[in-house]
Amino acid sequence: QGAIAIVKVSGPAAKEIVQSIVKIPGQQLWSSHKILYGYAIDKNTNQKIDEVLILIMDGPRSFTGEDVIEIHCHGGLITVNQILEQILIQPNARRAFPGEFSQRAVLNGRLDITQAEAINDLIHAKSQKAAQLAMAGIDGDITQQINVIRGSLLDQLCEIEARIDFEEDLPKLNEKELLTNLFSIRTKLKSLILDAKQGSLIRHGIKVALVGRPNVGKSSLLNLLCKNQRAIVTDLPGTTRDLLHSEIILEGVPITVIDTAGIRETEHEIEQIGISLSQQTLITADVVVLIFDINKGWTSDDQKLLEDIPPKTTRLILGNKADLNITPTQIKPDAIISALSGEGEKEMVQALLKLCGANDIGSLEIALNQRQLDLVEKAVIAIDNLEEVAQQKLPWDFWTIDLREAIYKLGELTGEEISESLLDRIFSRFCIGK
Ligand code: GDP
């Protein structure tokens, strides 16, 4: 349920379909980019279903590039379903597939594939920074940057192909210069790969597990972070397990904090599940934060907790209660904080983000998604191969194979070279109605 809902109809028959299920009083004209006021009606009984606004967008000035009519109705399930039903009983209408509106927009040249993907990212953005990166994608920044790189590769390919066809008529190609150009392109691609990895942290977030003896200040720390970092998303409702998760945003990075002490507390009731959940959490966490009371010093229980952290898991040892007397410890904490006064919070957050490679995200301008990242990585491999071809002093024909491969992969990224089945696969992951 929501205050309003929008039923979208796209295609050449959109107007005709909607006209047959609404009553528009007075002299309102069905002209493009106008809003009409009226009622949705049941065609069989002629009864009013809902009071609606009709938004008309004739193609190509619409999201899909086709004629689009939107029916803005009230958000109750019953009315929306009744309106949908009235539309769907007509022979030339069917439900949209997931992402089909965006797919049509791409096929009709209204958007390129990276822009459509960015819209999806914007919808699912969990932080302001993620939304900002998505907006850069919607503005076409990804395609623009890739096109510049692809253009340089095409220039190199032209040079080589000309030599294959008209070797005698043209000045000799400077192989060294050509390779230098290719390597500088590869460097740009590699920097996009690094940015994409940071972008993925911003998009998908980091899972942080909190461990520590009772009373060292785990809840106080969580409260401090939640309070100061404004954008608390939620304590996820649901199962006992979910109640131990808190979602917060630290410097633009979404963080899921899991208090493993909470998991242990369930041991009394369901001991085995509690223990295995706790272990599982430590394994799947991106970082484990081990908190100890720096006033009391490092105890054997703290040592035991440290040894419980799986060897491969990244960890941050945090001394809390820095406002009290600090007892010297044999273990050097990565950060010191007072969850009570907030002292050391900024440094702790920085240390945590740095451990995950999510620091300094402010300057990030674009971030490729997984599909785009895979393609850039393949383009880099193709240039690596080219380097080998050059080292083996193979003829120009061999150079063109890898160069074409790199160009093709970047074309696939922007949608310039993309098959319909691939498009289907990409858009099937979108939500219905987008
Ligand atoms: P938890 O059991 O690890 O979740 O610990 P709590 O957050 O419940 O804290 C236990 C006690 O330590 C409470 O009385 C807190 O007020 C206190 N405490 C937590 N952090 C600090 C701190 O930085 N300085 C001081 N002086 N007391 C703290």
Residues whose N, C-alpha, C, O or C-beta is under 5 A from the ligand:
A	BS01	GDP	R213 P214 N215 V216 G217 K218 S219 S220 N320 K321 A322 D323 I337 S338 A339 L340
